[in-house]
Amino acid sequence: MNKPDLPSIPVFKLYGESLDWPTPDLLHCETISKRSREHQWEIKPHRHADLCQLLFVFKGQAELEIEGQRTQLNEAAIQILPPLSVHGFRFSEDVEGFVVTLATPLINHLQAQLGSAVQALAQAESYPAGQDAEYLNSLFAALQAEYNGHQPAREMLMHSLVSVIMVWVSRQAIRRHNASQRPQRQREYLNGFIQLVEETYRQHVKVEDLAHRLGISVSHLNGTCRELAGQPALQIMHERQLLEAKRLLTYTSMTIYEMSEVLGFSDPTNFTRLFRRRVGISPKAFRDRLKAEQNDDA
């Protein structure tokens, strides 16, 4: 039995055009309304073999279908559409914005300028414009004006404007990447700090020393500890000392003096003061209460 043919996704140079690249430039710029109006504000799913597109929605709404996933743009944003990504759109009739299509040589040039660490054109991502909406609109409008005009150094200015737009996009991509990495990095810092505390809690090292060993500032360390552990770094260090003190009080017959010495306190009074402040009772009262509870259970 023959298998049914899979539906094919149209591959266009520009949507609705199967002819060669329609311009000697390495880019094409037009308003969203120019092409979508011809298709009743709907661009059906398609892809471009060797072109990358920047869709800038300034006003109005856009429903995006990218690789089968539907999303809604209700605020100004730039949508990146890399080569071969299957995408389609449905726009509101009051939509304002631009579509910039970049040919492979220009994509490679821009990527080389941005550096290999920033792959802003490689993934289908949406970047909200926020307070930069008017600024971005002015850049795209200037790009379209140059594209439609015939002024001297036209190509140079168009490439410069595209470069400015791509710097904005790349910075958004970097911020997004850093934000996604931050929780993991903070967890690694906290785990490293807890390990150092385990190694040094008897030595009474300073918070600054442990932060230095982790390669971060004291404020960064304290912020990480508060966010992930709910308490500052010094408190975590004290909690580890107190945990060990409670173990010694529970399972050994060591004197308060011996315990304070084992735990690195130069003066038993300092140990007792810390214990009372954090636990609410003195070490002796803590031990006496344990003994009383054990006698009650016997």
C-alpha positions in Angstrom: 0.0 0.0 0.0 1.4 3.4 -1.0 2.0 5.9 1.8 0.2 9.2 1.3 2.3 12.1 0.2 3.3 14.4 3.0 2.1 18.0 2.5 4.9 20.2 1.3 5.8 23.6 2.9 6.2 26.3 0.2 9.7 27.7 -0.1 9.7 31.3 -1.3 12.2 34.0 -1.8 9.5 36.4 -0.6 6.0 35.3 0.2 4.1 34.6 -2.9 7.2 35.0 -5.1 9.1 32.1 -6.5 11.2 34.2 -8.8 14.8 35.1 -8.2 15.8 37.5 -5.5 14.0 40.7 -6.7 16.7 43.2 -5.8 20.5 43.6 -6.3 20.7 44.6 -2.6 21.5 42.1 0.1 18.3 43.0 1.9 14.7 43.8 1.2 12.5 46.1 3.3 8.7 46.7 3.2 5.8 47.5 5.5 3.9 44.6 6.9 0.7 46.0 5.4 2.1 46.1 1.8 2.2 42.3 1.3 -0.3 41.1 3.9 -3.1 43.3 2.6 -2.8 41.5 -0.7 -3.4 38.2 1.1 -6.3 39.4 3.3 -3.9 40.0 6.2 -2.9 36.3 6.4 0.4 34.9 5.4 0.1 31.1 5.3 2.9 28.9 6.6 6.0 28.9 4.4 9.8 29.0 4.7 12.8 30.6 3.1 15.7 28.5 2.1 18.5 31.0 2.5 16.9 34.2 3.9 16.5 35.5 7.5 13.6 37.8 8.3 13.1 40.5 11.0 9.4 41.1 11.6 8.9 44.4 13.5 5.4 44.9 14.8 5.0 48.5 16.0 1.2 48.7 16.5 -1.7 46.4 16.1 -1.7 42.7 16.7 -0.1 39.7 15.1 -0.8 36.0 15.5 2.4 34.0 14.7 2.6 30.4 13.8 6.2 29.3 14.0 7.1 25.6 13.6 3.5 24.7 14.5 3.5 26.8 17.7 1.0 29.7 17.9 1.8 32.9 19.8 0.2 36.3 20.0 2.0 39.7 19.7 0.0 42.4 21.4 2.8 44.8 21.9 5.7 46.2 19.9 8.3 43.5 19.3 10.9 42.2 16.9 10.4 38.6 15.7 13.5 36.8 14.3 12.7 34.2 11.6 15.9 32.2 10.7 16.4 30.4 7.4 14.2 27.3 6.9 12.0 28.0 9.8 8.3 27.4 8.9 6.3 30.4 9.8 2.9 32.1 9.0 1.1 35.2 10.3 -2.3 36.7 10.7 -2.4 40.5 11.3 -5.0 42.9 12.4 -6.0 45.4 9.7 -4.6 48.3 11.8 -1.1 46.7 12.0 1.9 48.9 11.6 5.5 47.7 11.2 8.1 46.4 8.8 9.5 43.2 7.4 13.3 43.2 6.7 14.6 40.2 4.7 18.4 39.5 4.8 20.3 37.5 2.2 22.9 34.9 3.4 26.0 37.0 2.6 24.6 39.9 4.8 23.6 37.4 7.5 27.2 36.1 7.6 28.6 39.6 7.7 26.4 40.6 10.6 27.2 37.4 12.4 30.9 38.0 12.0 30.6 41.5 13.4 28.5 40.4 16.4 30.8 37.5 17.2 30.3 33.8 17.5 29.1 34.1 21.1 25.9 35.8 19.9 23.7 33.7 17.6 20.8 36.2 17.5 19.8 35.2 14.0 20.0 31.5 14.5 16.7 30.9 16.4 13.1 32.0 16.1 12.8 34.4 19.0 10.6 37.3 19.9 12.0 40.4 21.6 9.6 42.9 23.1 10.5 46.5 22.2 9.4 48.0 25.5 10.4 51.6 25.9 12.6 51.3 22.7 9.5 50.9 20.4 9.6 54.5 19.0 13.4 54.3 18.6 13.2 51.0 16.7 10.3 52.3 14.6 12.5 55.2 13.5 15.3 52.9 12.5 13.0 50.6 10.4 11.3 53.7 8.9 14.7 55.1 8.0 15.8 51.8 6.5 12.7 51.6 4.3 13.2 55.2 3.2 16.7 54.4 2.1 15.6 51.2 0.5 13.0 53.0 -1.6 15.3 55.9 -2.4 18.4 56.5 -4.6 20.6 58.7 -2.4 24.4 58.5 -2.6 26.0 55.8 -0.3 22.5 54.2 0.0 23.9 50.7 0.5 26.3 51.8 3.2 23.5 53.6 5.2 21.1 50.6 4.8 23.8 48.2 6.1 24.5 50.6 9.0 20.9 50.8 10.0 20.5 47.0 9.9 23.7 46.8 12.0 22.2 49.1 14.6 19.0 47.1 14.7 21.0 43.9 15.1 23.1 45.3 17.9 19.8 46.0 19.7 18.6 42.4 19.0 21.9 40.9 20.1 21.9 42.8 23.4 18.4 41.5 24.1 19.5 38.0 23.3 22.5 38.3 25.6 20.4 39.6 28.5 17.9 36.8 28.0 20.7 34.2 27.9 22.3 35.7 31.0 19.0 35.8 32.8 18.4 32.1 32.0 21.9 31.2 33.2 21.7 33.2 36.5 19.7 30.7 38.6 22.0 27.9 37.7 25.1 30.0 38.4 23.6 31.2 41.7 22.9 27.7 42.7 26.5 26.8 42.0 27.7 29.7 44.1 25.5 28.7 47.0 26.6 25.0 46.8 30.2 26.1 46.7 29.7 28.4 49.7 28.0 25.7 51.7 30.9 23.3 50.9 33.4 26.0 52.1 31.4 26.5 55.3 31.5 22.8 55.9 35.3 22.9 55.6 35.9 26.0 57.6 33.1 26.4 60.2 35.6 25.6 63.1 38.1 28.2 61.8 35.8 31.3 62.0 36.9 32.6 58.7 35.4 35.9 57.4 32.6 36.0 54.9 34.9 38.2 52.8 37.4 35.3 52.6 34.9 32.8 51.4 33.4 35.2 48.9 37.0 35.8 47.6 37.5 32.1 47.2 34.3 31.8 45.2 35.4 34.7 43.0 32.5 37.0 43.8 31.8 40.0 46.0 30.4 39.9 49.5 27.2 41.6 48.4 26.8 39.1 45.5 27.3 36.2 48.0 24.8 37.7 50.5 22.3 38.3 47.7 22.6 34.7 46.5 22.2 33.3 50.0 19.2 35.4 50.8 17.5 34.6 47.5 18.1 30.8 47.6 18.5 30.0 51.3 16.5 32.8 52.9 19.3 34.1 55.1 22.6 36.0 54.6 26.0 34.3 54.4 27.1 34.9 58.0 23.9 33.4 59.3 24.5 30.3 57.3 27.9 30.0 58.9 26.5 30.5 62.4 23.8 27.9 61.7 26.5 25.3 60.8 28.4 26.1 64.0 25.2 25.8 66.1 24.2 22.5 64.4 27.5 21.1 65.5 27.1 22.5 69.0 23.7 20.8 69.3 25.2 17.5 68.2 27.9 17.8 70.8 25.5 18.8 73.5 23.2 15.8 72.6 25.7 13.0 72.0 28.8 13.9 74.1 29.6 14.8 77.7 32.0 17.6 76.7 32.0 20.7 78.8 30.9 24.0 77.4 34.5 25.1 77.5 35.7 22.0 75.6 32.9 22.5 73.0 33.7 26.1 72.5 37.3 25.2 71.9 36.4 22.5 69.4 34.2 24.9 67.6 36.9 27.5 67.3 35.7 30.0 69.8 38.5 31.8 71.6 36.2 32.5 74.6 33.4 30.2 75.9 31.4 33.3 76.7 31.3 34.2 73.0 30.0 30.7 72.2 27.4 30.8 74.9 26.3 34.3 73.8 25.9 33.2 70.1 24.0 30.0 71.2 21.6 31.9 73.4 21.0 34.6 70.8 20.2 32.1 68.0 18.5 29.2 70.0 16.9 31.2 72.7 18.4 29.4 75.7 21.9 28.7 76.9 23.9 25.6 75.9 23.5 24.3 79.5 19.8 24.8 79.4 19.6 23.1 76.1 21.4 20.0 77.4 19.3 20.0 80.6 16.1 20.1 78.6 17.3 17.1 76.5 18.1 15.1 79.6 14.6 15.9 81.1 12.9 14.8 77.9 14.9 11.5 77.9 14.0 10.8 81.5 10.3 11.5 80.7 10.5 8.9 77.8 12.2 6.3 80.0 
